Amino acid sequence: MPVFLIGFMGSGKSAVGKLLSQRSGEQFVDMDEEIEKRENRSILEIFNESGEKYFREIESQLLAEFSHLKNTLIACGGGIIEREENRNILVKNLTFYLYAPFEEIWDRIKGDSTRPLAMRRKKFVKKLYDKREPLYRATGIPIDTTGMKIEDIVNLLMKKFRYDNQR
């Protein structure tokens, strides 16, 4: 079965997933990168040209497709949990929720022009964070990454893999 990494933008899903993949020997898929490859355009271009709703449709289709993969780590986009159909898939699989306090997340993402939603005002992003946080928490195993380096998060997850998934 696949392992999913969820969390707000800037939580470290992609960086953690890449290193965890190297350490575990499992394949790694970054959902946002896969969408960009299939669409032949950036996330920002998709948002600007086709809208967020279109992006979320593609995201849901990929999640359903990826839920059948074996021995694969999948870093999901931050908004994946907003749709109930996606949460239903994620809770049936091993899903880790990487989290940190909003101020730490904000420091990581502010001004990042590759993240359409991060280019909004801090107040908007905080409201989005507060809206999504309970959905993440209800969907995945919470992993507190506050102040942690990528290496430390991966070490923690390796322990969780052995314990939770008997890999």
N, C-alpha and C positions, 0 to 999 in steps of 0.2 A: 504494500500500500504506500501511497505517497505521504510525505510529510510537508505540511504547509506552514509557512511563516507569515503571520499577520501582524499588523500594527499600524500606527499612524505614520504618515510620511516622515522620513528622518529617523525612524526608530532603529534602523540598521539592518533591515530584512535582507537587502541585496548583499551587503558586505558580509554579514554573518553567514548567509546562505552559500556564498562562494567559498569561504574558508571551511565551513562545515562540510561542504561537498568534497573538498580536497582531503579533509581528514577522514571522512567516513567512506570515501570511495563511491558515493552515490552521485548520480547525475544531478545537475543543478539547472533549474529553469527560472529565469526572472520573468514574471508575467508581463511587466511593462515592456521589457526588451522584446519579448516574443510578439506582442501587439505591434510594436514599431516595425519589426521585421515583416510581419504579415501585411501590414497596411502600407509599408514602404514610405512612412512619414513619422515624424516625432509625435510624442504625446501632446505637446503644445499645438502642433499643427492639427492633430485630430480634434482637440478641444475647440480650436479656433475655426476650423473649416466644417466640422460635422457636429460639434456640440458634445457636451458631457454625456447626454443620454445615449448617443451612438457609441461612445467609448465604453460605457457601462454594459451595453448589450454585448459587445465583443468580449469584454472581460468575463461576463457570465458564461458565454459560449466556451471560452478557453478553460474556465474552471471546471465545467462539466467534462470537457475532453480530458483535462489533466488528472481528474479524480480517478481515472482508470490506470494511470501509470504506476509502475512498480519501481522500488528503489530510486526514488526521485525526490529531491528537495525542491519545493516551489515557493518562491518569494512572491506573495500576492501584492497587488496595489493597495494603497491605503483605504480606498473606498469600497473594496470588495464586500465588506460586511454590511453595507447599507441595504442590500437586497436579501430578503428572507430566503429565497431559493439558494443563494450562495451560502448563507449561514447554515442551512440544512445540509449542504454538501460538506462544509468544513467540520461540523460537529461529528460527522460520521467517520472522520479521519483523524490522524494524529496532527493536531494543530497547536503551534506555539504562538502565544501573543507576546511580542516584544514591546515593552513599555518603559517610559521614563516620564517624569513630570513635564508639563507643558513648557515651562521656561527653558528646560534643557533641549527639548525638541525644537522650540522656536529658534534657539541659538544655532542649531544645526541647519535649519532650512531657510531662514530669512534671506531674502534676496536671491534665492536660487531660481534662475530663469528657466530651468528645465522642468520645474514643477508649477503647472498652471495655478493651482490653488494656493501655493506658497507665495505667490506674487501679490496676493490680496493683503489687506490690512491685518495687523496682528489680532485685532478684535474679532474679525471674521474667522480667522484660522483657529482662534481659541474656542469660539462657539462650535466650530466643526469638530474640534478635538473633544469637547465636552459631550457632544451629541454621539460621537462614535465610540467613546471609551467604554460605556457599559455594554455595547454590542460586541466589541473585541473580547471583553472580560467574560461574557457569557458564551463565547464561541471557542476560545482557545485556552490552553494552559498558560497562565500568566508567568512571564519571566521578567523580573525587574532588572533593567539594564542601566539604571541610574548610575552615572559616573564610571561605568565599566568600559574597558577597552574591548574591541572586537574579539581578540584572543580569549579574554576571560569569559565572554558570553558563549563562545564556541565550546570552551571547556565545560561550562555549566550544562550546555545542551547535550554534549557527548555523554555526560552522566545521565541526563534525562532519557536519552535514546536507549541506553543500556537498560535502564530501569523500566521505562514506560513501554518500550517497543521490542525489547528482547532482540535487538539487532545483533 
